[in-house]
Every structure is written in structure tokens, then in C-alpha cells.
């Protein structure tokens, strides 16, 4: 870092020679007409924020290595009404981050409070950009920052607002996400949130290690588990497996451990690449972690998903008393950091 900082002084006239944020509009394919923002940290880390998809993150690379899993469809235009059943999957492009919520996380369900589709609305809603802060190395301003507002609302409520800031620093291979979810309505509103971080080849490859600690259980029960079984090495990524053709998958729900400061760590270590991705978040904000493993041929992915609830869905969370109800004017904040480093 010190060498990087000193090396450019008196040798550049434009900070974008080092890095910064570049916004543009796509002109081809299923994402045509949609806004994006490329972040370049100048430290080998580049990532694409998809502004019209809840300010999620699609492509991401560290030096020559891809980090994210991209679905067959990739980035598509938002579909605001794909909130029934499993329609969410039709526009699930994967990417480094797909946000789930803001009022429901989990499978499709219906009850006396309404009908809810898989993983909620927010990833299919566009953001209103309210601030872009570019770095200015000559002035000592090394941080770059993009802030936007995503509204999940309708007349008569509920009315939830996500204010998201994604930031990075010149010279650091690090992504910082600060989210504030607020109830802008006049009645209490249910709230659930999940960060669906999707990792793909070559970061994820046979022999790569998943890093997380905590008590865990298979989402569909031990009797249905083939990977998440006691005594089995489910933290070492396998090659593609036949059982995961089509809809084959497994999920572990983890009551993740925190350090004395309340920070949780998880990530992926690929010794063959000498590359580690580390994710940090607060236990009090996101007490659960889901680990999705889908090792299909040509559809090879694992996800680490910090979340407010263990994929329980709004109905079960309401029943067991864990559902977060935001009062009018109340807000909750969430902070996550992703770091890349070479071993």
C-alpha cells in the first residue's frame, strides 16, 4: 500500500489513471437500457454495480481472476412484478451480490397477510442515485462512493426504503456496503433481509475451502442431506457432481460465531490461486449465515448469505416471534465488508 501511494505522486494529472467510478448505460442484450457503475480500486479489484437492479453487484474481478458466479441469463432488466411463486429465478443473474427482501426472505408462501414470492422484491427495483463521490488523489481523497435509494412501496403500505452506499478506497482490494432500511409508511412493516453473495470459477474450484464457523443444520433436515452431514467434509469444494444436475442443491443454515467485538467472518480460500476472499459483518445485524452449494455441470456455484433470518419466510418468522417489525419512521442499518488478499 505504501509503495502504491508514493509511486504515483507527481506522475499523474487525472485520478482516473489510478481508479474511480465510471457510470454508463448498456446498449445490448437482455440488460439493454439499464444503468451500471464500474468501480476500479486501482488495487486489482474491479466490480460492476447494477443500478437498476437494487444497486446489486454483478461482475467482479481481482487481478486476472473472476470472483462471481453468473447464471446462464446473466444481467437482465428488472421485472418489478416477478413476485409470485418462483418467478424471481427468471431474472436471477447471480452476480457477486443479489439482495433479497426487504419484507420476505425464503420460499414462496401465502397466509392471511398476503402472498409472497421467492426472496422478495428488492433485487427487481431500480435505484435513484443521489450521490457519486469520485476519488481525488492529489487532494488526498482516496475514497469513492455511490449512494442510492430503492423503494419497495405501494399506496396504503407497506412502504420500505433501502438507502445503500457502496464504497471503496484507491489502493485497497475491498468493497464496503452500508445499508439503511427505513419504514416510510404510517403502520408497522415486516422486514427481512438476506445478502446472496454468489461465487464462481476460478475463485471457486475443486479443492477451494469455504471458511465459516458456527452451529449448523441442513435446511431440509438431516434425513435429506447428502453433503451437509456430520463427519463429511462439506467445506472443501468438489468437482461438478451428477446429483446437482437440474435443481440439485443443498443449503446449510449456520448460527455463525462472532468475535469479542461482535464481528463475524466467513469466506473462501483458494490455495491454488493464492487468493482469499474474506467477508465481515455484525452478528447483531445479521445473526445467520446460509451456505448454498449447487455443484451442477456448467452451473457451478456456492453462495455465502448473511441474513436476518434462517430462510424461514415471513409466515414462520411471524409465528415464532422472530419477524422484525419496523415502526413508522424506524430504521435498521447493516454493514458488510469484502476483502481480497493474496497469500
Order of alpha helices (4+ residues) and beta strands (2+ residues): alpha-beta-beta-beta-beta-beta-beta-beta-beta-beta-beta-beta-beta-beta-beta-beta-beta-beta-beta-beta-beta-alpha-beta-beta
